[in-house]
Amino acid sequence: LAMAMAVALLSALCLSPVALSGRGLARRARAPLMHMSSAVRPPGSPPSQKTFFIMGGPGSGKGTQCDLLCSEFGMCHLSAGELLRQEARTSSDIGQIIADIMAEGKIVPSEVTVELLRRAMAVQKGPYLIDGFPRSLSNLEIFEDRIGSCEFMLFLELSEDEMCRRLLSRAETSGRSDDNIETIRKRFQTYEVETMPVVELMERRGLLRRVDADGPPMTVFKSIVGLFENAIPHAGAA
């Protein structure tokens, strides 16, 4: 059933269902992830088209730093998770299929997530700051194939104990159902298994920028801002 819904969703998005088949997976496997896709954005692209990933464990402060970076550099902040949730809340056929997949506790195919990002990027001006993505090697592979490469990945480092403390503190006012100790521990486990391999791959490529996130938001931001000043024009420089 989940596969049938995924194929229907890919068809609705005008994507080829072969991407979900063994044949499609085998074809992609022949191109090692260590190498950049042939479809990546060419060197010397305009700064407005540059893409940056920001990653970190749950509670590491990604959203806060995205807000600060967008304010400082005029970046476009995109959240893959929020794009999926927004689409699922609509009355469209695509939204209903996404909602059904999520309701079954299944993972929405990477092709679908990347297509929603591509469409959002097509109607908004960059540079783009993509929050909490890619969450898996599949996410990264499809993004590079369909959209291009990132300039670098910003990784917010924070101990699990401190992330847990922040999330439990947030739970007092957030009203989020996943801000409880049992769910938080499961989120940490999922992050370690699925997302850390992406972080490690980006480090091997020389595209990872680690920043200590254990401190007040503005202190952390001061450690981050220099990384972006060398990559994109300052908002106030024009």
FIKOLZA-1660 file (N, C-alpha, C; in steps of 0.1 Angstrom, whole numbers, plus 5000, padded with zeros to 4 digits):
% residues 238
   i   px   py   pz ch aa at
   1 5008 4988 5000  A  L  N
   1 5000 5000 5000  A  L CA
   1 5009 5013 5000  A  L  C
   2 5019 5013 5008  A  A  N
   2 5028 5024 5009  A  A CA
   2 5034 5027 4996  A  A  C
   3 5039 5016 4989  A  M  N
   3 5045 5017 4976  A  M CA
   3 5036 5022 4966  A  M  C
   4 5023 5018 4966  A  A  N
   4 5013 5023 4957  A  A CA
   4 5011 5037 4959  A  A  C
   5 5010 5042 4971  A  M  N
   5 5008 5056 4974  A  M CA
   5 5020 5064 4969  A  M  C
   6 5032 5059 4971  A  A  N
   6 5044 5066 4967  A  A CA
   6 5045 5068 4952  A  A  C
   7 5041 5057 4945  A  V  N
   7 5041 5057 4930  A  V CA
   7 5031 5067 4925  A  V  C
   8 5019 5067 4932  A  A  N
   8 5009 5077 4928  A  A CA
   8 5013 5091 4930  A  A  C
   9 5020 5093 4941  A  L  N
   9 5025 5107 4944  A  L CA
   9 5036 5111 4934  A  L  C
  10 5045 5102 4931  A  L  N
  10 5055 5106 4921  A  L CA
  10 5049 5109 4907  A  L  C
  11 5038 5102 4904  A  S  N
  11 5031 5104 4891  A  S CA
  11 5024 5118 4892  A  S  C
  12 5018 5121 4903  A  A  N
  12 5012 5134 4905  A  A CA
  12 5022 5146 4903  A  A  C
  13 5034 5143 4908  A  L  N
  13 5044 5153 4907  A  L CA
  13 5052 5153 4894  A  L  C
  14 5047 5144 4885  A  C  N
  14 5053 5142 4871  A  C CA
  14 5068 5137 4873  A  C  C
  15 5070 5128 4882  A  L  N
  15 5083 5122 4884  A  L CA
  15 5081 5107 4880  A  L  C
  16 5092 5101 4876  A  S  N
  16 5092 5087 4872  A  S CA
  16 5092 5077 4883  A  S  C
  17 5081 5069 4884  A  P  N
  17 5081 5058 4895  A  P CA
  17 5093 5049 4894  A  P  C
  18 5101 5049 4883  A  V  N
  18 5112 5040 4883  A  V CA
  18 5122 5043 4894  A  V  C
  19 5121 5056 4899  A  A  N
  19 5130 5060 4909  A  A CA
  19 5129 5051 4922  A  A  C
  20 5117 5046 4923  A  L  N
  20 5114 5037 4935  A  L CA
  20 5117 5023 4933  A  L  C
  21 5120 5019 4921  A  S  N
  21 5122 5005 4917  A  S CA
  21 5136 5000 4920  A  S  C
  22 5138 4987 4920  A  G  N
  22 5151 4982 4921  A  G CA
  22 5160 4987 4910  A  G  C
  23 5154 4987 4898  A  R  N
  23 5162 4992 4886  A  R CA
  23 5167 5006 4888  A  R  C
  24 5158 5015 4893  A  G  N
  24 5162 5029 4895  A  G CA
  24 5173 5030 4906  A  G  C
  25 5171 5022 4917  A  L  N
  25 5181 5023 4927  A  L CA
  25 5195 5018 4923  A  L  C
  26 5194 5007 4914  A  A  N
  26 5207 5001 4910  A  A CA
  26 5214 5011 4901  A  A  C
  27 5207 5018 4892  A  R  N
  27 5213 5028 4883  A  R CA
  27 5220 5039 4891  A  R  C
  28 5213 5044 4902  A  R  N
  28 5219 5054 4910  A  R CA
  28 5231 5049 4917  A  R  C
  29 5231 5036 4921  A  A  N
  29 5242 5031 4929  A  A CA
  29 5255 5030 4921  A  A  C
  30 5254 5030 4908  A  R  N
  30 5266 5029 4900  A  R CA
  30 5274 5042 4901  A  R  C
  31 5268 5053 4905  A  A  N
  31 5276 5066 4907  A  A CA
  31 5279 5068 4921  A  A  C
  32 5292 5066 4926  A  P  N
  32 5295 5067 4940  A  P CA
  32 5291 5080 4946  A  P  C
  33 5286 5080 4958  A  L  N
  33 5282 5093 4964  A  L CA
  33 5294 5102 4967  A  L  C
  34 5306 5096 4968  A  M  N
  34 5318 5104 4971  A  M CA
  34 5320 5115 4961  A  M  C
  35 5315 5112 4948  A  H  N
  35 5317 5122 4938  A  H CA
  35 5305 5130 4935  A  H  C
  36 5307 5142 4931  A  M  N
  36 5296 5151 4929  A  M CA
  36 5288 5147 4916  A  M  C
  37 5275 5149 4916  A  S  N
  37 5267 5146 4905  A  S CA
  37 5270 5154 4893  A  S  C
  38 5268 5149 4881  A  S  N
  38 5271 5156 4869  A  S CA
  38 5261 5167 4867  A  S  C
  39 5251 5168 4875  A  A  N
  39 5240 5178 4873  A  A CA
  39 5242 5190 4883  A  A  C
  40 5253 5190 4890  A  V  N
  40 5255 5200 4900  A  V CA
  40 5256 5214 4893  A  V  C
  41 5253 5224 4901  A  R  N
  41 5254 5238 4897  A  R CA
  41 5269 5241 4893  A  R  C
  42 5271 5247 4881  A  P  N
  42 5285 5249 4876  A  P CA
  42 5292 5259 4885  A  P  C
  43 5306 5258 4886  A  P  N
  43 5313 5268 4894  A  P CA
  43 5311 5282 4889  A  P  C
  44 5312 5292 4898  A  G  N
  44 5310 5306 4894  A  G CA
  44 5296 5310 4893  A  G  C
  45 5286 5302 4898  A  S  N
  45 5272 5306 4897  A  S CA
  45 5270 5319 4905  A  S  C
  46 5260 5327 4901  A  P  N
  46 5257 5339 4909  A  P CA
  46 5254 5336 4923  A  P  C
  47 5258 5345 4932  A  P  N
  47 5256 5343 4947  A  P CA
  47 5241 5341 4950  A  P  C
  48 5232 5346 4942  A  S  N
  48 5218 5344 4945  A  S CA
  48 5213 5330 4944  A  S  C
  49 5221 5322 4937  A  Q  N
  49 5217 5308 4934  A  Q CA
  49 5224 5298 4944  A  Q  C
  50 5232 5303 4952  A  K  N
  50 5240 5294 4961  A  K CA
  50 5231 5288 4972  A  K  C
  51 5234 5276 4975  A  T  N
  51 5226 5268 4985  A  T CA
  51 5235 5264 4996  A  T  C
  52 5230 5265 5008  A  F  N
  52 5237 5261 5020  A  F CA
  52 5228 5251 5029  A  F  C
  53 5233 5241 5034  A  F  N
  53 5226 5232 5043  A  F CA
  53 5230 5236 5057  A  F  C
  54 5220 5235 5066  A  I  N
  54 5223 5237 5081  A  I CA
  54 5217 5225 5088  A  I  C
  55 5226 5218 5095  A  M  N
  55 5223 5205 5102  A  M CA
  55 5227 5206 5116  A  M  C
  56 5221 5197 5124  A  G  N
  56 5224 5196 5139  A  G CA
  56 5213 5188 5145  A  G  C
  57 5216 5182 5156  A  G  N
  57 5206 5174 5163  A  G CA
  57 5194 5182 5168  A  G  C
  58 5184 5174 5172  A  P  N
  58 5172 5181 5177  A  P CA
  58 5175 5190 5189  A  P  C
  59 5171 5203 5188  A  G  N
  59 5174 5212 5199  A  G CA
  59 5187 5219 5198  A  G  C
  60 5194 5217 5187  A  S  N
  60 5207 5224 5185  A  S CA
  60 5207 5238 5182  A  S  C
  61 5195 5243 5178  A  G  N
  61 5193 5258 5175  A  G CA
  61 5193 5261 5160  A  G  C
  62 5190 5251 5152  A  K  N
  62 5190 5254 5138  A  K CA
  62 5180 5265 5134  A  K  C
  63 5168 5265 5139  A  G  N
  63 5158 5275 5135  A  G CA
  63 5162 5289 5139  A  G  C
  64 5168 5290 5151  A  T  N
  64 5172 5303 5156  A  T CA
  64 5184 5309 5147  A  T  C
  65 5193 5300 5144  A  Q  N
  65 5204 5305 5136  A  Q CA
  65 5200 5308 5121  A  Q  C
  66 5190 5300 5116  A  C  N
  66 5185 5303 5103  A  C CA
  66 5179 5317 5103  A  C  C
  67 5171 5321 5113  A  D  N
  67 5165 5334 5114  A  D CA
  67 5175 5345 5114  A  D  C
  68 5186 5343 5121  A  L  N
  68 5197 5353 5122  A  L CA
  68 5204 5354 5109  A  L  C
  69 5207 5343 5103  A  L  N
  69 5214 5343 5090  A  L CA
  69 5205 5350 5079  A  L  C
  70 5192 5347 5079  A  C  N
  70 5184 5353 5069  A  C CA
  70 5183 5368 5071  A  C  C
  71 5182 5372 5083  A  S  N
  71 5182 5387 5086  A  S CA
  71 5195 5394 5082  A  S  C
  72 5206 5387 5084  A  E  N
  72 5219 5393 5081  A  E CA
  72 5222 5393 5067  A  E  C
  73 5219 5383 5059  A  F  N
  73 5223 5381 5046  A  F CA
  73 5212 5381 5035  A  F  C
  74 5200 5383 5040  A  G  N
  74 5188 5383 5031  A  G CA
  74 5186 5369 5024  A  G  C
  75 5189 5358 5031  A  M  N
  75 5188 5345 5026  A  M CA
  75 5174 5340 5026  A  M  C
  76 5171 5330 5018  A  C  N
  76 5157 5324 5017  A  C CA
  76 5158 5311 5026  A  C  C
  77 5150 5311 5037  A  H  N
  77 5150 5299 5046  A  H CA
  77 5140 5289 5041  A  H  C
  78 5144 5277 5038  A  L  N
  78 5135 5266 5034  A  L CA
  78 5136 5254 5044  A  L  C
  79 5125 5249 5048  A  S  N
  79 5125 5237 5057  A  S CA
  79 5118 5226 5049  A  S  C
  80 5125 5215 5046  A  A  N
  80 5119 5204 5039  A  A CA
  80 5107 5198 5047  A  A  C
  81 5109 5197 5060  A  G  N
  81 5098 5192 5068  A  G CA
  81 5086 5200 5068  A  G  C
  82 5088 5213 5068  A  E  N
  82 5076 5223 5068  A  E CA
  82 5069 5223 5055  A  E  C
  83 5077 5221 5044  A  L  N
  83 5071 5221 5031  A  L CA
  83 5062 5208 5029  A  L  C
  84 5066 5197 5035  A  L  N
  84 5058 5185 5035  A  L CA
  84 5046 5187 5043  A  L  C
  85 5047 5193 5055  A  R  N
  85 5035 5195 5064  A  R CA
  85 5025 5204 5057  A  R  C
  86 5030 5215 5051  A  Q  N
  86 5022 5225 5044  A  Q CA
  86 5014 5218 5033  A  Q  C
  87 5021 5210 5025  A  E  N
  87 5014 5203 5014  A  E CA
  87 5004 5193 5019  A  E  C
  88 5007 5186 5030  A  A  N
  88 4998 5176 5036  A  A CA
  88 4985 5183 5041  A  A  C
  89 4986 5195 5045  A  R  N
  89 4974 5203 5050  A  R CA
  89 4965 5208 5039  A  R  C
  90 4970 5207 5027  A  T  N
  90 4961 5212 5016  A  T CA
  90 4951 5202 5012  A  T  C
  91 4941 5206 5003  A  S  N
  91 4931 5196 4999  A  S CA
  91 4935 5190 4985  A  S  C
  92 4947 5192 4981  A  S  N
  92 4951 5187 4968  A  S CA
  92 4953 5172 4968  A  S  C
  93 4953 5166 4956  A  D  N
  93 4956 5152 4956  A  D CA
  93 4970 5148 4961  A  D  C
  94 4980 5157 4957  A  I  N
  94 4993 5154 4962  A  I CA
  94 4994 5155 4977  A  I  C
  95 4987 5166 4983  A  G  N
  95 4987 5167 4997  A  G CA
  95 4981 5156 5005  A  G  C
  96 4970 5150 4999  A  Q  N
  96 4963 5139 5005  A  Q CA
  96 4972 5126 5005  A  Q  C
  97 4979 5124 4994  A  I  N
  97 4988 5113 4994  A  I CA
  97 4999 5114 5004  A  I  C
  98 5005 5126 5005  A  I  N
  98 5016 5128 5014  A  I CA
  98 5011 5126 5028  A  I  C
  99 4999 5131 5031  A  A  N
  99 4993 5129 5045  A  A CA
  99 4990 5115 5048  A  A  C
 100 4986 5107 5038  A  D  N
 100 4984 5093 5040  A  D CA
 100 4997 5085 5043  A  D  C
 101 5007 5089 5036  A  I  N
 101 5020 5082 5038  A  I CA
 101 5025 5085 5052  A  I  C
 102 5024 5098 5056  A  M  N
 102 5029 5102 5069  A  M CA
 102 5020 5096 5080  A  M  C
 103 5007 5095 5078  A  A  N
 103 4998 5089 5087  A  A CA
 103 5002 5074 5090  A  A  C
 104 5007 5067 5080  A  E  N
 104 5011 5053 5082  A  E CA
 104 5025 5052 5088  A  E  C
 105 5031 5063 5091  A  G  N
 105 5044 5063 5098  A  G CA
 105 5055 5060 5088  A  G  C
 106 5052 5061 5075  A  K  N
 106 5062 5059 5065  A  K CA
 106 5070 5071 5061  A  K  C
 107 5081 5069 5055  A  I  N
 107 5090 5081 5051  A  I CA
 107 5086 5085 5037  A  I  C
 108 5083 5098 5035  A  V  N
 108 5080 5103 5021  A  V CA
 108 5092 5101 5013  A  V  C
 109 5091 5096 5001  A  P  N
 109 5102 5093 4992  A  P CA
 109 5111 5106 4990  A  P  C
 110 5124 5104 4989  A  S  N
 110 5133 5115 4987  A  S CA
 110 5130 5123 4975  A  S  C
 111 5126 5116 4964  A  E  N
 111 5122 5123 4952  A  E CA
 111 5111 5133 4954  A  E  C
 112 5102 5130 4963  A  V  N
 112 5091 5139 4965  A  V CA
 112 5095 5151 4973  A  V  C
 113 5103 5149 4984  A  T  N
 113 5108 5160 4992  A  T CA
 113 5116 5169 4984  A  T  C
 114 5125 5164 4976  A  V  N
 114 5134 5172 4968  A  V CA
 114 5126 5180 4957  A  V  C
 115 5115 5174 4952  A  E  N
 115 5107 5181 4942  A  E CA
 115 5100 5193 4948  A  E  C
 116 5095 5191 4961  A  L  N
 116 5089 5203 4968  A  L CA
 116 5099 5214 4970  A  L  C
 117 5112 5210 4974  A  L  N
 117 5122 5220 4975  A  L CA
 117 5125 5227 4962  A  L  C
 118 5126 5219 4951  A  R  N
 118 5129 5225 4938  A  R CA
 118 5118 5235 4934  A  R  C
 119 5106 5232 4937  A  R  N
 119 5095 5241 4933  A  R CA
 119 5095 5254 4942  A  R  C
 120 5098 5252 4955  A  A  N
 120 5099 5264 4963  A  A CA
 120 5111 5273 4959  A  A  C
 121 5122 5267 4955  A  M  N
 121 5134 5275 4951  A  M CA
 121 5131 5282 4938  A  M  C
 122 5122 5276 4929  A  A  N
 122 5120 5282 4916  A  A CA
 122 5112 5295 4917  A  A  C
 123 5105 5297 4928  A  V  N
 123 5096 5309 4929  A  V CA
 123 5101 5318 4940  A  V  C
 124 5113 5316 4946  A  Q  N
 124 5119 5325 4956  A  Q CA
 124 5133 5328 4953  A  Q  C
 125 5137 5339 4956  A  K  N
 125 5151 5344 4953  A  K CA
 125 5161 5338 4964  A  K  C
 126 5172 5334 4960  A  G  N
 126 5183 5329 4969  A  G CA
 126 5191 5340 4974  A  G  C
 127 5202 5337 4980  A  P  N
 127 5208 5324 4983  A  P CA
 127 5199 5316 4993  A  P  C
 128 5199 5303 4992  A  Y  N
 128 5190 5294 4999  A  Y CA
 128 5197 5288 5011  A  Y  C
 129 5190 5288 5022  A  L  N
 129 5194 5281 5035  A  L CA
 129 5184 5270 5038  A  L  C
 130 5188 5258 5036  A  I  N
 130 5179 5247 5038  A  I CA
 130 5181 5240 5051  A  I  C
 131 5171 5241 5059  A  D  N
 131 5172 5237 5073  A  D CA
 131 5168 5222 5075  A  D  C
 132 5177 5215 5083  A  G  N
 132 5174 5201 5086  A  G CA
 132 5173 5192 5074  A  G  C
 133 5181 5195 5064  A  F  N
 133 5182 5187 5052  A  F CA
 133 5196 5187 5047  A  F  C
 134 5201 5176 5041  A  P  N
 134 5195 5163 5039  A  P CA
 134 5196 5154 5051  A  P  C
 135 5185 5147 5054  A  R  N
 135 5184 5138 5066  A  R CA
 135 5189 5124 5063  A  R  C
 136 5192 5121 5050  A  S  N
 136 5197 5108 5047  A  S CA
 136 5205 5109 5034  A  S  C
 137 5213 5098 5032  A  L  N
 137 5221 5098 5020  A  L CA
 137 5212 5098 5007  A  L  C
 138 5200 5093 5008  A  S  N
 138 5191 5093 4997  A  S CA
 138 5187 5107 4994  A  S  C
 139 5184 5115 5005  A  N  N
 139 5180 5129 5003  A  N CA
 139 5191 5137 4996  A  N  C
 140 5204 5134 5000  A  L  N
 140 5215 5142 4994  A  L CA
 140 5217 5138 4979  A  L  C
 141 5216 5125 4976  A  E  N
 141 5218 5120 4963  A  E CA
 141 5208 5126 4953  A  E  C
 142 5195 5125 4957  A  I  N
 142 5185 5130 4948  A  I CA
 142 5186 5145 4947  A  I  C
 143 5189 5153 4957  A  F  N
 143 5191 5167 4956  A  F CA
 143 5201 5171 4946  A  F  C
 144 5213 5164 4947  A  E  N
 144 5224 5167 4938  A  E CA
 144 5221 5164 4924  A  E  C
 145 5213 5153 4922  A  D  N
 145 5209 5149 4909  A  D CA
 145 5199 5158 4902  A  D  C
 146 5189 5163 4910  A  R  N
 146 5178 5171 4905  A  R CA
 146 5181 5187 4906  A  R  C
 147 5189 5191 4916  A  I  N
 147 5190 5205 4918  A  I CA
 147 5205 5210 4917  A  I  C
 148 5214 5203 4924  A  G  N
 148 5228 5207 4924  A  G CA
 148 5234 5205 4937  A  G  C
 149 5246 5210 4938  A  S  N
 149 5254 5209 4951  A  S CA
 149 5253 5221 4960  A  S  C
 150 5256 5219 4972  A  C  N
 150 5256 5230 4982  A  C CA
 150 5270 5236 4982  A  C  C
 151 5271 5248 4987  A  E  N
 151 5283 5255 4990  A  E CA
 151 5291 5248 5001  A  E  C
 152 5283 5246 5012  A  F  N
 152 5288 5238 5023  A  F CA
 152 5277 5235 5033  A  F  C
 153 5279 5226 5042  A  M  N
 153 5270 5223 5053  A  M CA
 153 5275 5228 5066  A  M  C
 154 5266 5237 5072  A  L  N
 154 5269 5241 5086  A  L CA
 154 5264 5231 5096  A  L  C
 155 5273 5227 5105  A  F  N
 155 5269 5216 5114  A  F CA
 155 5270 5222 5128  A  F  C
 156 5258 5223 5135  A  L  N
 156 5258 5228 5149  A  L CA
 156 5261 5216 5159  A  L  C
 157 5272 5217 5165  A  E  N
 157 5276 5206 5175  A  E CA
 157 5271 5209 5189  A  E  C
 158 5265 5200 5195  A  L  N
 158 5259 5202 5209  A  L CA
 158 5258 5188 5215  A  L  C
 159 5261 5187 5228  A  S  N
 159 5260 5174 5234  A  S CA
 159 5245 5170 5235  A  S  C
 160 5243 5157 5236  A  E  N
 160 5230 5151 5237  A  E CA
 160 5223 5156 5250  A  E  C
 161 5230 5157 5260  A  D  N
 161 5224 5161 5273  A  D CA
 161 5219 5175 5272  A  D  C
 162 5227 5184 5266  A  E  N
 162 5222 5198 5264  A  E CA
 162 5211 5199 5254  A  E  C
 163 5211 5191 5244  A  M  N
 163 5199 5192 5234  A  M CA
 163 5187 5187 5241  A  M  C
 164 5188 5177 5250  A  C  N
 164 5177 5171 5257  A  C CA
 164 5171 5182 5267  A  C  C
 165 5180 5189 5274  A  R  N
 165 5176 5199 5283  A  R CA
 165 5169 5210 5276  A  R  C
 166 5174 5215 5264  A  R  N
 166 5167 5225 5257  A  R CA
 166 5153 5221 5252  A  R  C
 167 5152 5208 5247  A  L  N
 167 5139 5204 5242  A  L CA
 167 5129 5202 5253  A  L  C
 168 5133 5198 5265  A  L  N
 168 5124 5197 5276  A  L CA
 168 5120 5210 5281  A  L  C
 169 5129 5220 5281  A  S  N
 169 5125 5234 5284  A  S CA
 169 5115 5239 5274  A  S  C
 170 5118 5237 5262  A  R  N
 170 5108 5241 5251  A  R CA
 170 5095 5235 5253  A  R  C
 171 5094 5223 5258  A  A  N
 171 5082 5216 5259  A  A CA
 171 5072 5223 5268  A  A  C
 172 5077 5231 5277  A  E  N
 172 5069 5238 5287  A  E CA
 172 5060 5248 5281  A  E  C
 173 5063 5253 5269  A  T  N
 173 5055 5263 5262  A  T CA
 173 5052 5259 5248  A  T  C
 174 5059 5249 5242  A  S  N
 174 5057 5247 5227  A  S CA
 174 5044 5240 5224  A  S  C
 175 5040 5231 5233  A  G  N
 175 5028 5223 5230  A  G CA
 175 5030 5212 5220  A  G  C
 176 5043 5210 5216  A  R  N
 176 5046 5199 5206  A  R CA
 176 5045 5185 5213  A  R  C
 177 5039 5176 5206  A  S  N
 177 5037 5163 5211  A  S CA
 177 5050 5155 5212  A  S  C
 178 5060 5159 5203  A  D  N
 178 5072 5152 5203  A  D CA
 178 5083 5157 5213  A  D  C
 179 5079 5167 5221  A  D  N
 179 5088 5172 5231  A  D CA
 179 5086 5165 5244  A  D  C
 180 5089 5152 5244  A  N  N
 180 5088 5145 5257  A  N CA
 180 5100 5135 5257  A  N  C
 181 5105 5131 5269  A  I  N
 181 5118 5124 5270  A  I CA
 181 5118 5112 5262  A  I  C
 182 5107 5104 5261  A  E  N
 182 5108 5091 5253  A  E CA
 182 5109 5094 5238  A  E  C
 183 5102 5103 5233  A  T  N
 183 5102 5106 5219  A  T CA
 183 5116 5113 5215  A  T  C
 184 5121 5121 5224  A  I  N
 184 5133 5128 5222  A  I CA
 184 5145 5118 5220  A  I  C
 185 5145 5108 5229  A  R  N
 185 5155 5098 5228  A  R CA
 185 5154 5090 5215  A  R  C
 186 5142 5088 5210  A  K  N
 186 5140 5081 5197  A  K CA
 186 5145 5090 5186  A  K  C
 187 5143 5103 5187  A  R  N
 187 5147 5112 5177  A  R CA
 187 5162 5112 5176  A  R  C
 188 5169 5112 5188  A  F  N
 188 5184 5111 5188  A  F CA
 188 5189 5099 5181  A  F  C
 189 5182 5087 5183  A  Q  N
 189 5187 5075 5177  A  Q CA
 189 5185 5075 5162  A  Q  C
 190 5174 5080 5158  A  T  N
 190 5171 5081 5143  A  T CA
 190 5182 5091 5137  A  T  C
 191 5185 5102 5143  A  Y  N
 191 5194 5111 5138  A  Y CA
 191 5208 5105 5137  A  Y  C
 192 5212 5097 5147  A  E  N
 192 5225 5091 5147  A  E CA
 192 5226 5081 5135  A  E  C
 193 5216 5073 5133  A  V  N
 193 5216 5063 5123  A  V CA
 193 5215 5068 5109  A  V  C
 194 5205 5077 5107  A  E  N
 194 5202 5082 5093  A  E CA
 194 5210 5094 5089  A  E  C
 195 5212 5104 5098  A  T  N
 195 5217 5117 5094  A  T CA
 195 5232 5118 5095  A  T  C
 196 5238 5112 5105  A  M  N
 196 5252 5113 5107  A  M CA
 196 5261 5108 5096  A  M  C
 197 5256 5098 5089  A  P  N
 197 5264 5094 5077  A  P CA
 197 5265 5105 5066  A  P  C
 198 5254 5113 5065  A  V  N
 198 5255 5125 5056  A  V CA
 198 5265 5135 5061  A  V  C
 199 5265 5137 5074  A  V  N
 199 5275 5147 5079  A  V CA
 199 5289 5142 5077  A  V  C
 200 5292 5129 5079  A  E  N
 200 5305 5123 5077  A  E CA
 200 5309 5124 5062  A  E  C
 201 5299 5122 5053  A  L  N
 201 5303 5123 5039  A  L CA
 201 5306 5137 5035  A  L  C
 202 5299 5147 5040  A  M  N
 202 5302 5160 5037  A  M CA
 202 5316 5164 5042  A  M  C
 203 5319 5159 5054  A  E  N
 203 5333 5162 5059  A  E CA
 203 5343 5156 5050  A  E  C
 204 5341 5144 5045  A  R  N
 204 5351 5138 5036  A  R CA
 204 5353 5146 5024  A  R  C
 205 5342 5152 5019  A  R  N
 205 5343 5161 5007  A  R CA
 205 5349 5174 5010  A  R  C
 206 5351 5178 5023  A  G  N
 206 5357 5191 5026  A  G CA
 206 5346 5202 5026  A  G  C
 207 5333 5198 5028  A  L  N
 207 5322 5207 5027  A  L CA
 207 5315 5209 5040  A  L  C
 208 5321 5204 5051  A  L  N
 208 5315 5206 5064  A  L CA
 208 5321 5217 5072  A  L  C
 209 5313 5225 5079  A  R  N
 209 5318 5236 5087  A  R CA
 209 5312 5234 5101  A  R  C
 210 5320 5229 5110  A  R  N
 210 5315 5226 5124  A  R CA
 210 5316 5239 5133  A  R  C
 211 5305 5241 5141  A  V  N
 211 5305 5252 5150  A  V CA
 211 5299 5247 5163  A  V  C
 212 5306 5251 5174  A  D  N
 212 5301 5248 5188  A  D CA
 212 5288 5256 5191  A  D  C
 213 5277 5249 5193  A  A  N
 213 5264 5255 5195  A  A CA
 213 5261 5256 5210  A  A  C
 214 5270 5254 5218  A  D  N
 214 5268 5254 5233  A  D CA
 214 5270 5268 5238  A  D  C
 215 5260 5277 5237  A  G  N
 215 5262 5290 5242  A  G CA
 215 5249 5298 5238  A  G  C
 216 5249 5311 5242  A  P  N
 216 5238 5320 5238  A  P CA
 216 5237 5321 5223  A  P  C
 217 5225 5323 5217  A  P  N
 217 5223 5323 5203  A  P CA
 217 5233 5333 5196  A  P  C
 218 5234 5345 5201  A  M  N
 218 5242 5355 5195  A  M CA
 218 5257 5352 5195  A  M  C
 219 5261 5345 5206  A  T  N
 219 5275 5340 5207  A  T CA
 219 5278 5330 5196  A  T  C
 220 5269 5321 5195  A  V  N
 220 5270 5311 5184  A  V CA
 220 5270 5317 5170  A  V  C
 221 5261 5327 5168  A  F  N
 221 5260 5334 5155  A  F CA
 221 5273 5341 5152  A  F  C
 222 5280 5346 5161  A  K  N
 222 5293 5353 5158  A  K CA
 222 5303 5343 5153  A  K  C
 223 5302 5331 5157  A  S  N
 223 5311 5320 5152  A  S CA
 223 5307 5316 5138  A  S  C
 224 5295 5318 5134  A  I  N
 224 5290 5314 5121  A  I CA
 224 5291 5324 5110  A  I  C
 225 5289 5337 5114  A  V  N
 225 5287 5347 5104  A  V CA
 225 5299 5348 5094  A  V  C
 226 5311 5346 5099  A  G  N
 226 5323 5347 5091  A  G CA
 226 5323 5337 5080  A  G  C
 227 5317 5325 5082  A  L  N
 227 5317 5315 5072  A  L CA
 227 5309 5319 5060  A  L  C
 228 5299 5327 5063  A  F  N
 228 5290 5331 5052  A  F CA
 228 5294 5344 5045  A  F  C
 229 5302 5352 5052  A  E  N
 229 5307 5365 5047  A  E CA
 229 5316 5362 5035  A  E  C
 230 5323 5351 5035  A  N  N
 230 5332 5348 5024  A  N CA
 230 5325 5341 5013  A  N  C
 231 5313 5337 5015  A  A  N
 231 5306 5330 5004  A  A CA
 231 5295 5338 4997  A  A  C
 232 5289 5348 5004  A  I  N
 232 5278 5356 4998  A  I CA
 232 5280 5370 5002  A  I  C
 233 5275 5379 4993  A  P  N
 233 5276 5394 4997  A  P CA
 233 5268 5396 5009  A  P  C
 234 5273 5406 5017  A  H  N
 234 5266 5410 5029  A  H CA
 234 5254 5418 5025  A  H  C
 235 5243 5416 5033  A  A  N
 235 5230 5423 5030  A  A CA
 235 5232 5438 5029  A  A  C
 236 5241 5443 5037  A  G  N
 236 5242 5458 5038  A  G CA
 236 5253 5463 5029  A  G  C
 237 5259 5454 5021  A  A  N
 237 5271 5458 5012  A  A CA
 237 5266 5464 4999  A  A  C
 238 5254 5462 4996  A  A  N
 238 5249 5467 4983  A  A CA
 238 5247 5482 4983  A  A  C
% end
